[in-house]
Each structure stands twice: as structure tokens, then as C-alpha cells.
């Protein structure tokens, strides 16, 4: 709201200056007004533009200024996950997540909670015994209920919405749900139970289902099925989060557009929650990768060549052109990080590479990727 106001004030001042100094009558329509220079100002109040951060970034002054200046939403990259909040059964540790909440409040940013139930970065005791066997259903359910209830209650009024369940859908062919510790202990209804516990803990907080590759046909249909099943049980899902860990050419913008349309038809909002555009080859993973393969897989150590940076800018531009076609449906776009020095893609699928997936380079300078995004947001019809 205030961003929109800031922008309007700038526009009014500029319009006044134009009127005062102009000898001929120039209509001060939006095309003659200066473009916003930050993502959050360009987005105004029609869209949340977010980034994933770590609490440690807040102690890096230039980085923290960039985050506060550019974004109106933040997601803790790790700080709100089960192993960060309740590593030891019954001992809740909110300090780092609370730091993120304070930073957001000081800078008029919304906080997105990520995530309540996930098969990674969750302590084993939640759903397994010491020998790795699934806990009895009632014990696992009670562990999940207590985690969700305590966490959602702690952040009541401070977090706009929660990724209630992350990555529950199976990648493989006909399998529907992923084989996870929570599912093995509780059963297929662990997803609906998670949504039920979250809603009961805070009826006002938004509830999201978040996953990767759900824009691709196959996983997309499974996600639609999940939404329908949750709805049939009387549960509320406010938005689907398409993670958006994408590459220069894959997936096609049309595929993403089709998925947004398919999810919107189920009556939910669509968020893009972990956006980045990988510019490196997706090599084999794991320890068996050879040194030669590793070197070949790391071609831009000295910097991103201008043609690739330009192609990445075009890619971001065309993705945002899709997103702004859906005003009121695509209501948040969150990048998974801000500058290239700080992205999980420097360590995945091969450790120690030099990747360049984000809008700012390692010196915090905006890349063509930034121009691609802000140009679209600045267009009068952009959303
Ligand atoms: O960005 C997170 C990284 O710091 C962690 O090491 C990693 C561990 O799994 O998780 C990263 O974030 C993931 C997110 O929580 C869920 N979707 C995939 C993201 C990238 O792995």
C-alpha cells in the first residue's frame, strides 16, 4: 500500500513539474512518468515480490539494504523449517526466525512461513523411532499436531501464510504421494491432517501447498487431485506454490501459463515461490561424478558471459509477462535468494560451482535479469 502511495507521490510531483515547466499542454499519462527503480515500488500493492533470506544476511549491511529496498515479502530459507524450530522434541527455538520477522516488520515486508511438514530438514523423531521404524500413527500425528500448533500459534499475526506441506507429490509415474516418513507413520491423510491442524491453530493465516515441477503435466494433474481431495474434506488451501527452479529454456513459458490456469480453475491463488533460472548444465548428481565432468559443468567461474546474461534477462522477462497476465490470481512471486553469491544452485547438483541464477551479481549489481523483471512490472498494463 505504502509503496503504491510512494509511487503515486513521485508521479504527482513529476506531473506537477511537467505542468509547471511545460509551455504546451502535455498530458501526464503514465507513459510519460518515470519508471520505478525497485521491484517493490514497481509491483505496488497488486503483487508481493519476495525473496528467500537467511538470518545471517541481516548482518550484511549492503545486502540487508538491498533486501529491504527491493522486496515487500520474505521467506526464511531455512529458519522456519522443522529442524530449525524443534530439532529436539519439545524444545522450540524461535530466535533466528524471530529475527527475520523483526526485520520484515521494520521494513514493511510480509513474512511467508516455510515450511511445516517436509521430508527434508525435519528431525527424525517426529515420525520415526530410534531404529528408523515409523512411529505408531497416533504418536506421529500428535508430534505433527504439536509442532504445527506451537509454531503457527507463535507466529500468529506475524506470518502472512504457511507452506503447510512441501513436496508431498511423487515425481514418479503413477505414484501419487511421495514415500515420506510422515506418510509411512500416519498414512495418506497426513497431508489433510496438516492442513487441519494449521487451520485450527490460526483460522486467519493463509495456507499453501508448495512443490516443484507441478507445472509439468503429470505432476500437475496429481496436484489438482490433491487440491480436490482437500476441498472435498472441507479443508481450505489458499494458494498453490509453484517453486519455479527453472532453466534458460525449460520449461516452456506456455507450460507454466497452462499450469497457472489449471490451478486457478480449482479456485486457489497461484504463487511462484522459489524462482531462479539456472544457467549451468544439469549434470549427474552424487559422489560418482568425475573431476572432468565437474569442470565441464562449471563454465562461468570468471563471470557470466554477456550473451547468456542477456538470454537470462529475456527468460525472466517472458516469465513475468506470463505472471502479469493473471492479476488477482498470481499474487506473489518469490525469488530463492537475491544475489548469485548466495544461491543453493552453487552447490546443487554439484558442490562448489559458480552459478548465476538470480537478479543481482556477486557484487550486488543488477543484471539484465533485473531489467527484464522490472520492465514488465513497470508497464502500465503489468498486472
Ligand atoms: O535454500 C535451502 C538450502 O539452503 C538448504 O540447504 C536446502 C536443503 O534442502 O533447502 C533449500 O531450500 C529448498 C526449499 O526449502 C524447498 N525447495 C527446494 C529448495 C532448494 O533445495
Boltz pocket constraint, residues with backbone or C-beta under 6 A from the ligand:
constraints:
  - pocket:
      binder: B
      contacts: [[A, 77], [A, 78], [A, 120], [A, 121], [A, 166], [A, 243], [A, 274], [A, 344]]
      max_distance: 6.0
